[in-house]
């Protein structure tokens, strides 16, 4: 995950981590503030429903989603 890019975009929208966690919970994806931060730091990964919820809240395009959440594959 491109954590710095994500946090920069969140800040550019005038939002913070508390807001995104609240939006995720409103959409039915239950996650705590501390769990979200652990995932940002790479202790674990965001699952598909969590990513979909973040993409919706942040109004990301498909390309933005791939750029932020998925590392480039190396073959």
Order of alpha helices (4+ residues) and beta strands (2+ residues): alpha-alpha-alpha-alpha-alpha
